[in-house]
């Protein structure tokens, strides 16, 4: 997911800082992605989600559903070799992407309130 974001970064028109809330069993090390302005979030999702305008996630995580129903603009990464099992498939105002160009296009359409990406 972050590698796709790295590949899309040069096509994203805005300068964006990203906040990552990794899954507890999948640590993320911001230093592994030097081209991205990454920071890590801690705390419960329901406590921090209101600090963000936009969520980028995989299509399989329940955090996508939480972000969508919290009113965030959501982009979900798809694995092009697997079926889309997202419970949000078919919902309006949700983008599913699987290429750097699609991801950059989704980010370029977002109206930010000068907050971070979650």
N, C-alpha and C positions, 0 to 999 in steps of 0.2 A: 504494500500500500504506500509506504513512504518512498520506495524506489520509483513508483509511478508518479508521485508528487515531485520528486527530484527531476524526472524527465519532463514534466509539464512546466516546471518553474520558469524556464526561459520564455514561455509563451504567455505567462500570467502578467497582466498589465500593471497590477497594483503591487506595492511593497507590502508584504503581509508577514505578521508574526504568527507562528503556529503553536498551539498548546496541545500536547499529547497526553491523553489519559490511557496509558496502556493497560491491557488485561493483566491481572496479577501474575499469571504464569508466563507472560510474554514481555519481558523487560525491553524497553527502548532506551538506547543510549544516544542522546542528541549529537554527540561528537562523531557518530558514525554517518551523520548526514550534514556535513559542514555547509552545504549550499542552502540549507533551509534554516530559517530563524526559529529554532525549536526551543520550547521549554516544557517541563513536565508538570502536570496537574496532580494534586493529591486531594483527598476528600471524596465524599460520596457524590455520585453523579448528580443527584437531585439538589445538592447544595451548591454546585458550581455551574450547572448548565445555563443558568440565567445570565452569566457573565459573557456569553458568546452570542454571535449573530448567525453562525454558520457551522455546520458539522460535516465532516468528511469521514466516512467510515467504510467498513466492508458491508456487504449486503446481508451477512449472516449474524451480525451482532444485535442483541436487543437494544444496545445504546442507540442504534439508528431509529428504532421505534420511539424511544424516550425523547430523542432530539426532535423528531418530527412532530410529536404531539405536544412538545413544549413550545412549538412555534418557530423553531429554527429552520433556516433554509438548509436542506440536506442534499448531499451528493454521496452516493454509495458506489463503491468500487465493486465491479463484477469480475469474476474469473471467467474469461471467455470460453473456457473448456468445460464449464459446469453449468448446470441449470440454475436459474434465479429462483431460489426458495424464499426470498424475502417476503414477509407478511405484508409489506407495503407495496409490492408489485401492483401496478395499476393505479396507485394513488396519485392525485394531482400534485404538482409542484415538488416533485422528487426526481432527481436525475440519477440514472444509473450509467456509469462510465466504465470503460475498460482500456482506453488508449490515452496517452498523454494529451493529444489534441482535444479529446472529449472532456478530459478533466480541466484543462486550461480554459476551454470555452465555458464550462460551468462556473469556474471561479470568476471569469471575466464578466459574467452576467449578474453576479451577486452585488447587492447594494449593502455596503458595510457601514456600520455606525462607529467606525474607528475602534472596534473591539478585535479580539483575537479569533482565530479559527480554532475550533475544537475538533 
